[in-house]
Amino acid sequence: MRISKSVERWFPVPDDKDKARVKVKHLRPGEIQDIIDEVMVQEIEYSQPEEGKVGKSVLRQKNDRRKDREKTMLASVIDWEKFYDRDGKVLECNPDNVLRAVREIDGFTEFVAKCREQLAEDISTEAVAQKKT
């Protein structure tokens, strides 16, 4: 077995007057699991047992949705072009600005999610095509 190469692709932002584009990385299963491990907290509580019996365990899971979204976006958005702040200055692609885009650009998170879905589909299609050759 081999470890596959990281897959990153550019996606144009639809209907953008500046013709911006975003470079999105396909997250590997381990990268996704790392995010899940950071954002999901599991707690096990045991009920008070009745006399002569064993207490029951109750598993509770809490998912920090904000942290999940932020970690996923920081891992997925590798670069961008033609992104600008309110004053028209170039917005560098860095962790602070990615999170700023998540909070301040309508539809940015959803756009990146669609790019990730498309990239996963493309990778799957390419893998099937490679097996046929």
Secondary structure as GFF3:
##gff-version 3
##sequence-region A 1 133
A	DSSP	beta_strand	8	12	.	.	.	ID=ss1
A	DSSP	beta_strand	21	25	.	.	.	ID=ss2
A	DSSP	alpha_helix	29	39	.	.	.	ID=ss3
A	DSSP	beta_strand	40	46	.	.	.	ID=ss4
A	DSSP	beta_strand	57	63	.	.	.	ID=ss5
A	DSSP	alpha_helix	65	76	.	.	.	ID=ss6
A	DSSP	beta_strand	77	81	.	.	.	ID=ss7
A	DSSP	alpha_helix	95	104	.	.	.	ID=ss8
A	DSSP	alpha_helix	108	132	.	.	.	ID=ss9
###
